[in-house]
Amino acid sequence: MREVLQTMNEVVGVDVSTKAIAFVTLDGDRARYQLVSVSKKSAPTFQRMRELADAAHIFFEQQEPALVYVEEAPMGRSFRSSLVVGYVVGCVILEAMRAGHLVVPVNTMTWRKQTVGSGKADKLQIKEWATRYVLIPGGITDLPKEQDVYDAACIAAFARKNLP
């Protein structure tokens, strides 16, 4: 396992919501992100789920083998949101593994505690930490407005921290 990890140059953090997937890739000191949103936010639930699953397939097929950390689907939201996020997280994991990536699901409170310093960090704290320690040092100066990207950046930083 350690030998496999040592050959991987990139780590990817993935955050899924009901309407988007954010991917942040860290390669050495360089960062890049991709946010994929559903074409119509008012589209039927199953159409949105399929669009996001297809986006995961396309993203992972185009990447070199990487260590991929995916935020686990949070429970306790509405039934519909739990269904959508759970399905898409499952598809993200499946598509990453199919494309030869090593995948690790990560709990929300775990990555927040290990990066931002608090398992209950709020959106502003996450945004500030990701901007200061991941995005700007990684060369991203045109900061996104979507919170999902900041979450994915912290998840990627957590992944990199766990490399041997």
LINNORPE-V747693 format. One record per residue. N is the residue number from 0. RES is the residue in one small letter. SS is DSSP state (alpha for helix, beta for strand, coil for the rest). PHI is phi in whole degrees, 0 to 359 (999 if undefined). Layout:
# LINNORPE-V747693
n: (N N)
res: (RES RES)
ss: (SS SS)
phi: (PHI PHI)
This chain:
# LINNORPE-V747693
n: (0 1 2 3 4 5 6 7 8 9 10 11 12 13 14 15 16 17 18 19 20 21 22 23 24 25 26 27 28 29 30 31 32 33 34 35 36 37 38 39 40 41 42 43 44 45 46 47 48 49 50 51 52 53 54 55 56 57 58 59 60 61 62 63 64 65 66 67 68 69 70 71 72 73 74 75 76 77 78 79 80 81 82 83 84 85 86 87 88 89 90 91 92 93 94 95 96 97 98 99 100 101 102 103 104 105 106 107 108 109 110 111 112 113 114 115 116 117 118 119 120 121 122 123 124 125 126 127 128 129 130 131 132 133 134 135 136 137 138 139 140 141 142 143 144 145 146 147 148 149 150 151 152 153 154 155 156 157 158 159 160 161 162 163)
res: (m r e v l q t m n e v v g v d v s t k a i a f v t l d g d r a r y q l v s v s k k s a p t f q r m r e l a d a a h i f f e q q e p a l v y v e e a p m g r s f r s s l v v g y v v g c v i l e a m r a g h l v v p v n t m t w r k q t v g s g k a d k l q i k e w a t r y v l i p g g i t d l p k e q d v y d a a c i a a f a r k n l p)
ss: (coil alpha alpha alpha alpha alpha coil coil coil beta beta beta beta beta beta beta coil coil coil beta beta beta beta beta beta beta beta coil coil beta beta beta beta beta beta beta beta coil coil coil coil coil coil coil alpha alpha alpha alpha alpha alpha alpha alpha alpha alpha alpha alpha alpha alpha alpha alpha alpha coil coil coil coil beta beta beta beta beta beta coil coil coil coil coil coil coil alpha alpha alpha alpha alpha alpha alpha alpha alpha alpha alpha alpha alpha alpha alpha alpha alpha alpha alpha alpha coil coil coil beta beta beta beta beta coil alpha alpha alpha alpha alpha alpha alpha alpha coil coil coil coil coil coil coil alpha alpha alpha alpha alpha alpha alpha alpha alpha alpha alpha alpha alpha coil coil coil coil coil coil coil coil coil coil coil alpha alpha alpha alpha alpha alpha alpha alpha alpha alpha alpha alpha alpha alpha alpha coil coil coil)
phi: (999 300 296 297 297 290 274 270 266 245 236 232 255 233 236 244 234 288 233 200 232 249 243 238 250 247 230 64 268 267 237 212 226 220 245 245 252 293 295 230 295 268 297 303 309 291 292 297 299 294 300 292 297 297 297 297 302 297 300 287 293 267 259 291 308 217 271 244 254 241 294 296 289 285 256 103 280 293 303 298 296 299 297 296 295 299 296 292 300 301 294 300 298 299 293 295 294 301 273 92 272 267 244 229 283 226 285 304 294 293 293 295 295 283 253 287 108 216 295 248 303 271 301 294 298 296 299 297 295 297 295 290 253 237 289 296 297 276 96 264 255 270 289 285 265 283 299 304 293 293 299 297 296 294 296 296 297 297 298 297 297 264 289 292)
